[in-house]
Amino acid sequence: MIKLGMIAAVLSIAGFVLTFAPFTSIAGWLQNYTVLAAGILCVIASLVLAIRSIIKKETGLLKFLPFVLLLPILYFAINFVSIMGAV
């Protein structure tokens, strides 16, 4: 059986990539707000699964990866105006 920590880590990495994708210079379908919403949902799901794996006391360190990847997302959200400019 796959551990919840592993699923949380994969969802967290996918959410991290999808959250920052609309703000990159890649043209195409990645610059869509539905991609941003999917990334935010992946991050929220990974946090829920990480908390469930901590409550179940699973072994391994991958269950803490969603919390580590949440730091750059929070930094970007807090400093969005100063990074992107007042557009």
C-alpha positions in Angstrom: 0.0 0.0 0.0 1.2 3.5 -0.9 1.8 5.7 2.2 -0.1 8.9 2.6 3.2 10.8 3.0 4.3 9.7 -0.5 1.0 10.9 -2.1 1.3 14.1 -0.2 4.8 14.7 -1.5 3.8 14.1 -5.1 0.8 16.3 -4.8 2.9 19.0 -3.2 5.4 19.0 -6.0 2.7 19.1 -8.6 0.9 21.9 -6.8 4.2 23.8 -6.4 4.8 23.6 -10.2 1.2 24.4 -11.1 1.0 27.3 -8.7 3.9 29.2 -10.2 3.3 28.2 -13.8 1.0 31.1 -14.7 3.6 33.6 -13.6 6.4 32.2 -15.8 7.3 33.2 -19.4 6.1 29.9 -20.8 3.4 30.5 -23.4 0.4 28.4 -23.9 -2.1 26.6 -21.6 0.1 27.1 -18.5 -0.8 30.8 -18.3 -4.4 30.1 -17.4 -6.1 30.7 -14.0 -7.6 27.2 -14.0 -4.0 25.9 -13.8 -3.5 28.2 -10.8 -6.6 26.9 -9.1 -5.6 23.3 -9.8 -2.2 24.0 -8.2 -3.8 25.5 -5.1 -6.1 22.5 -4.8 -3.1 20.2 -5.1 -1.3 22.1 -2.3 -4.4 22.0 0.0 -4.9 18.3 -0.7 -1.2 17.6 0.0 -1.4 19.5 3.3 -4.5 17.5 4.4 -2.8 14.2 3.5 0.4 15.2 5.3 -1.5 16.0 8.4 -3.3 12.7 8.2 0.0 10.8 7.8 1.4 12.6 10.9 -1.7 11.7 12.9 -1.3 8.0 11.7 2.4 8.2 12.8 3.7 7.0 9.5 7.5 6.5 9.2 9.6 8.6 6.8 10.4 12.2 6.2 8.4 12.7 3.0 5.3 13.6 5.0 7.0 16.9 5.9 7.7 18.0 2.3 4.4 19.8 1.8 5.1 22.0 4.8 8.6 22.8 3.4 7.2 23.6 -0.1 4.5 25.8 1.5 7.2 28.4 2.5 8.1 29.7 -1.0 4.4 29.8 -1.9 3.6 31.9 1.1 6.5 34.1 0.5 5.3 34.7 -3.1 1.8 35.3 -2.0 2.8 37.8 0.7 5.2 39.7 -1.6 3.2 39.5 -4.8 2.9 43.2 -5.4 6.5 44.0 -4.8 7.6 41.0 -7.0 5.2 41.5 -9.9 4.7 45.2 -9.6 1.5 47.1 -9.2 -0.1 46.0 -12.5 
